[in-house]
Amino acid sequence: MKISRRQLRQLINETIFAGGPTVDSPDKRVGATVDMAKQSPPIYRAQRDRDEEIRRTADPRIVKMLDSDDRKDQEMARTLASTFDGKPEAYEHLTPEEREAQSLFDEFYPKDIFDPPHDTEDGRLQRSYAPEIQQIRNAMKKRIEAEWNKGNRDYDDLFSAAYTTPGYDNLRKHLMNLPPAEQRGVTGLHGDRFADDQLMYMPGQLIDMYMSDDNPHY
C-alpha cells in the first residue's frame, strides 16, 4: 500500500491524538488534554514572536540564517541572537505545564514522522515506535519512583500512577487498532516485533523492579 506523508500524518493525528495525550496538572491529580490534531505546539506563538524580534533587531547575517530552509541554521540563528542580545530563547518563556506538553509534541509529532524508506517491497509500511515507547517508559519510571519515594508500596496505587502516564493509553489503543497489514510492519524497543506487548506489560514490569527485594530502586 502506498500512502503520502500528508495522508500518513492525518491518519496518525486521527488515531493517536484525537483524544489527546494527557498532560499532568501541577497537583498531579487531574490531567489536561492536549489535542495534537487541532492545537498548535505551546512553543509556536513564543517562537513566532521571538523570530519576529530577531528579524527586526539582529545582524542581517543572523536573519539570513533564520530564514534558511535548514533547521540547524535556524536554531543556530536563534542561539546567536540570544547570545548577542541577552534575551532568552522561546522555550524559556514556557510554563512547566507548557514544557511538558511541548515534550509530547516534540516526541509524537515530528515534522517527518518516518525515516525513509517508508515502504517495503511488498508495500507494507514500516514504522518503529521505539522513540515513543522509550519516552513513555522513562516517564512511567519517574511516576512510579515519585510514589515509591513517598513511601507508597500499594501495588494498585503504583499501577494507577504508571497507567496514567501521558500518552500511554493512546499509543496502546493506536497499535491495537492498526490494520493487520500495518501491524506486521510495527517494531518496538530493540527492533522487537511485539510493540503492543511491550506497552501492555510495561507497568507491571517496572513496578516489579521496584518491589524486587534484590534491587528495589532499579
Secondary structure, DSSP 8 states (H G I E B T S, - for coil): ----HHHHHHHHHHHHSSS--EEE-TTSSSEEE--TTT---THHHHHHHHHHHHHHHS-HHHHHHHTSS-HHHHHHHHHHHHHHH----GGGGS-HHHHHHHHHHHHH--SSSS-S--B-TTS-B-EE-HHHHHHHHHHHHHHHHHHHHTT---HHHHHHHHHTSTTHHHHHHHHHTS-HHHHTTEE-GGG-S-HHHHHHHHHHHHHHHHH-SS-TT-
